[in-house]
Amino acid sequence: MPAGNPRVAELNKLQVQARYMDDSARHDAFTFGLAMEYLKSVQPRVLFIAFDETDDWAHARRYDQVLRSIQFLDGALRELWT
């Protein structure tokens, strides 16, 4: 990604401040935001995005949060597709 992207800088800053579960994970919203910025600036032929929250919440037996994460992913995929 080109250096100096203010959106990427802000997302990187926020992802450190908004920790969830433990320090080894980040919210899927930040993963998605960074992936979208990468997609816009680099325009790769293929892009793999690893979303983790549904799995993390399922292992924690927090099915209310699994459903919430699925709802977020539905919107994220809609945005990516359009």
N, CA and C atoms as a LAMMPS dump frame, in Angstrom:
ITEM: TIMESTEP
0
ITEM: NUMBER OF ATOMS
246
ITEM: BOX BOUNDS ff ff ff
-5.0000000000000000e+02 5.0000000000000000e+02
-5.0000000000000000e+02 5.0000000000000000e+02
-5.0000000000000000e+02 5.0000000000000000e+02
ITEM: ATOMS id mol type element x y z
1 1 1 N 0.838 -1.17 0
2 1 2 C 0 0 0
3 1 3 C 0.888 1.239 0
4 2 1 N 0.51 2.259 -0.734
5 2 2 C 1.31 3.473 -0.748
6 2 3 C 1.422 4.07 0.647
7 3 1 N 2.609 4.566 0.958
8 3 2 C 2.84 5.176 2.272
9 3 3 C 2.021 6.451 2.413
10 4 1 N 1.653 6.743 3.638
11 4 2 C 0.967 7.992 3.906
12 4 3 C -0.541 7.953 3.756
13 5 1 N -1.142 6.787 3.672
14 5 2 C -2.59 6.686 3.579
15 5 3 C -3.181 6.994 4.954
16 6 1 N -3.872 8.135 5.099
17 6 2 C -4.379 8.515 6.42
18 6 3 C -5.42 7.547 6.975
19 7 1 N -6.2 6.921 6.126
20 7 2 C -7.207 5.947 6.588
21 7 3 C -6.522 4.725 7.195
22 8 1 N -5.466 4.249 6.554
23 8 2 C -4.717 3.101 7.071
24 8 3 C -4.062 3.458 8.397
25 9 1 N -3.486 4.634 8.482
26 9 2 C -2.854 5.072 9.732
27 9 3 C -3.877 5.117 10.864
28 10 1 N -5.05 5.622 10.597
29 10 2 C -6.098 5.7 11.623
30 10 3 C -6.585 4.31 12.028
31 11 1 N -6.795 3.424 11.067
32 11 2 C -7.222 2.061 11.388
33 11 3 C -6.165 1.324 12.203
34 12 1 N -4.898 1.502 11.859
35 12 2 C -3.827 0.87 12.628
36 12 3 C -3.79 1.384 14.062
37 13 1 N -4.009 2.666 14.228
38 13 2 C -4.037 3.256 15.566
39 13 3 C -5.224 2.718 16.369
40 14 1 N -6.388 2.702 15.769
41 14 2 C -7.599 2.259 16.465
42 14 3 C -7.571 0.773 16.811
43 15 1 N -6.999 -0.053 15.94
44 15 2 C -7.007 -1.491 16.215
45 15 3 C -6.204 -1.831 17.454
46 16 1 N -5.21 -1.039 17.785
47 16 2 C -4.425 -1.267 19
48 16 3 C -5.224 -0.836 20.227
49 17 1 N -5.993 0.214 20.075
50 17 2 C -6.785 0.743 21.197
51 17 3 C -8.024 -0.093 21.473
52 18 1 N -8.57 -0.741 20.475
53 18 2 C -9.839 -1.466 20.608
54 18 3 C -9.599 -2.971 20.65
55 19 1 N -8.809 -3.434 21.579
56 19 2 C -8.511 -4.864 21.68
57 19 3 C -9.758 -5.629 22.084
58 20 1 N -9.816 -6.861 21.673
59 20 2 C -10.908 -7.722 22.107
60 20 3 C -10.357 -9.104 22.356
61 21 1 N -10.898 -9.782 23.293
62 21 2 C -10.52 -11.138 23.714
63 21 3 C -9.081 -11.204 24.216
64 22 1 N -8.097 -10.999 23.38
65 22 2 C -6.701 -10.988 23.825
66 22 3 C -5.882 -10.159 22.843
67 23 1 N -4.606 -10.015 23.125
68 23 2 C -3.756 -9.16 22.296
69 23 3 C -3.361 -9.78 20.961
70 24 1 N -3.717 -11.032 20.726
71 24 2 C -3.326 -11.664 19.48
72 24 3 C -4.378 -11.52 18.386
73 25 1 N -5.493 -10.895 18.702
74 25 2 C -6.587 -10.783 17.733
75 25 3 C -7.017 -9.329 17.581
76 26 1 N -7.696 -9.059 16.48
77 26 2 C -8.276 -7.73 16.283
78 26 3 C -9.687 -7.914 15.752
79 27 1 N -10.478 -6.884 15.902
80 27 2 C -11.853 -6.917 15.417
81 27 3 C -11.862 -7.081 13.894
82 28 1 N -12.822 -7.846 13.418
83 28 2 C -12.965 -8.041 11.978
84 28 3 C -13.218 -6.731 11.248
85 29 1 N -13.804 -5.764 11.908
86 29 2 C -14.062 -4.47 11.269
87 29 3 C -12.758 -3.799 10.843
88 30 1 N -11.716 -3.924 11.662
89 30 2 C -10.421 -3.351 11.293
90 30 3 C -9.777 -4.159 10.173
91 31 1 N -9.876 -5.468 10.26
92 31 2 C -9.352 -6.323 9.192
93 31 3 C -10.015 -5.955 7.869
94 32 1 N -11.334 -5.799 7.903
95 32 2 C -12.063 -5.473 6.684
96 32 3 C -11.693 -4.077 6.17
97 33 1 N -11.611 -3.105 7.052
98 33 2 C -11.248 -1.752 6.635
99 33 3 C -9.874 -1.695 5.992
100 34 1 N -8.908 -2.372 6.595
101 34 2 C -7.561 -2.411 6.022
102 34 3 C -7.548 -3.156 4.688
103 35 1 N -8.305 -4.233 4.595
104 35 2 C -8.378 -4.98 3.338
105 35 3 C -8.99 -4.128 2.233
106 36 1 N -10.013 -3.36 2.553
107 36 2 C -10.645 -2.506 1.543
108 36 3 C -9.688 -1.417 1.064
109 37 1 N -8.922 -0.851 1.981
110 37 2 C -7.936 0.159 1.576
111 37 3 C -6.877 -0.464 0.678
112 38 1 N -6.441 -1.666 1.015
113 38 2 C -5.471 -2.383 0.191
114 38 3 C -6.06 -2.657 -1.195
115 39 1 N -7.284 -3.101 -1.225
116 39 2 C -7.958 -3.407 -2.484
117 39 3 C -8.052 -2.163 -3.368
118 40 1 N -8.385 -1.041 -2.773
119 40 2 C -8.517 0.21 -3.539
120 40 3 C -7.175 0.689 -4.084
121 41 1 N -6.126 0.595 -3.271
122 41 2 C -4.856 1.18 -3.683
123 41 3 C -4.005 0.25 -4.54
124 42 1 N -4.028 -1.054 -4.268
125 42 2 C -3.171 -1.993 -4.982
126 42 3 C -3.907 -2.705 -6.116
127 43 1 N -5.204 -2.914 -5.958
128 43 2 C -6.036 -3.609 -6.927
129 43 3 C -5.467 -4.979 -7.318
130 44 1 N -5.287 -5.846 -6.314
131 44 2 C -4.75 -7.177 -6.616
132 44 3 C -5.762 -8.02 -7.388
133 45 1 N -5.284 -9.014 -8.092
134 45 2 C -6.185 -9.923 -8.816
135 45 3 C -6.931 -10.823 -7.846
136 46 1 N -6.295 -11.166 -6.73
137 46 2 C -6.876 -12.055 -5.73
138 46 3 C -6.64 -11.439 -4.353
139 47 1 N -7.626 -11.56 -3.49
140 47 2 C -7.502 -11.041 -2.128
141 47 3 C -8.113 -12.042 -1.159
142 48 1 N -7.358 -12.444 -0.161
143 48 2 C -7.842 -13.344 0.882
144 48 3 C -7.969 -12.539 2.16
145 49 1 N -9.135 -12.578 2.773
146 49 2 C -9.359 -11.878 4.043
147 49 3 C -9.719 -12.928 5.087
148 50 1 N -8.953 -12.989 6.157
149 50 2 C -9.2 -13.958 7.225
150 50 3 C -9.975 -13.286 8.351
151 51 1 N -11.26 -13.576 8.426
152 51 2 C -12.095 -13.083 9.514
153 51 3 C -12.077 -14.119 10.636
154 52 1 N -11.955 -13.675 11.871
155 52 2 C -11.779 -14.59 13.002
156 52 3 C -12.875 -14.533 14.056
157 53 1 N -13.611 -13.447 14.108
158 53 2 C -14.497 -13.239 15.256
159 53 3 C -15.547 -14.326 15.443
160 54 1 N -16.142 -14.814 14.367
161 54 2 C -17.173 -15.843 14.558
162 54 3 C -16.588 -17.079 15.222
163 55 1 N -15.405 -17.482 14.799
164 55 2 C -14.749 -18.653 15.392
165 55 3 C -14.363 -18.395 16.846
166 56 1 N -13.783 -17.234 17.098
167 56 2 C -13.38 -16.894 18.467
168 56 3 C -14.569 -16.891 19.413
169 57 1 N -15.666 -16.264 18.997
170 57 2 C -16.851 -16.202 19.854
171 57 3 C -17.489 -17.569 20.021
172 58 1 N -17.449 -18.392 18.987
173 58 2 C -18.023 -19.738 19.107
174 58 3 C -17.246 -20.567 20.125
175 59 1 N -15.926 -20.467 20.096
176 59 2 C -15.122 -21.2 21.076
177 59 3 C -15.366 -20.695 22.494
178 60 1 N -15.71 -19.413 22.612
179 60 2 C -16.019 -18.836 23.921
180 60 3 C -17.467 -19.11 24.338
181 61 1 N -18.197 -19.832 23.482
182 61 2 C -19.613 -20.159 23.72
183 61 3 C -20.481 -18.901 23.873
184 62 1 N -20.138 -17.886 23.097
185 62 2 C -20.906 -16.637 23.081
186 62 3 C -21.649 -16.546 21.76
187 63 1 N -22.702 -17.345 21.657
188 63 2 C -23.427 -17.446 20.389
189 63 3 C -24.161 -16.161 20.039
190 64 1 N -24.481 -15.344 21.047
191 64 2 C -25.048 -14.032 20.746
192 64 3 C -24.05 -13.195 19.947
193 65 1 N -22.77 -13.305 20.308
194 65 2 C -21.733 -12.56 19.599
195 65 3 C -21.411 -13.197 18.245
196 66 1 N -21.56 -14.507 18.14
197 66 2 C -21.391 -15.176 16.841
198 66 3 C -22.403 -14.6 15.853
199 67 1 N -23.649 -14.506 16.275
200 67 2 C -24.688 -13.963 15.398
201 67 3 C -24.417 -12.509 15.041
202 68 1 N -23.934 -11.751 15.993
203 68 2 C -23.599 -10.341 15.74
204 68 3 C -22.454 -10.251 14.722
205 69 1 N -21.464 -11.12 14.865
206 69 2 C -20.339 -11.126 13.933
207 69 3 C -20.778 -11.535 12.534
208 70 1 N -21.67 -12.505 12.452
209 70 2 C -22.187 -12.933 11.15
210 70 3 C -22.932 -11.784 10.48
211 71 1 N -23.677 -11.036 11.26
212 71 2 C -24.405 -9.891 10.708
213 71 3 C -23.423 -8.854 10.146
214 72 1 N -22.329 -8.605 10.875
215 72 2 C -21.304 -7.682 10.367
216 72 3 C -20.712 -8.214 9.063
217 73 1 N -20.359 -9.502 9.053
218 73 2 C -19.747 -10.089 7.863
219 73 3 C -20.669 -10.039 6.654
220 74 1 N -21.953 -10.207 6.88
221 74 2 C -22.917 -10.113 5.792
222 74 3 C -22.848 -8.73 5.141
223 75 1 N -22.807 -7.698 5.959
224 75 2 C -22.699 -6.335 5.428
225 75 3 C -21.347 -6.073 4.771
226 76 1 N -20.288 -6.608 5.365
227 76 2 C -18.953 -6.415 4.805
228 76 3 C -18.837 -7.075 3.433
229 77 1 N -19.347 -8.285 3.33
230 77 2 C -19.299 -8.978 2.036
231 77 3 C -20.163 -8.277 0.986
232 78 1 N -21.281 -7.717 1.436
233 78 2 C -22.131 -6.949 0.518
234 78 3 C -21.351 -5.746 -0.017
235 79 1 N -20.668 -5.046 0.88
236 79 2 C -19.867 -3.881 0.458
237 79 3 C -18.736 -4.309 -0.476
238 80 1 N -18.062 -5.385 -0.147
239 80 2 C -16.963 -5.874 -0.987
240 80 3 C -17.469 -6.238 -2.379
241 81 1 N -18.592 -6.92 -2.437
242 81 2 C -19.145 -7.372 -3.705
243 81 3 C -19.585 -6.211 -4.588
244 82 1 N -20.148 -5.166 -3.97
245 82 2 C -20.624 -4.03 -4.758
246 82 3 C -19.51 -3.023 -4.979
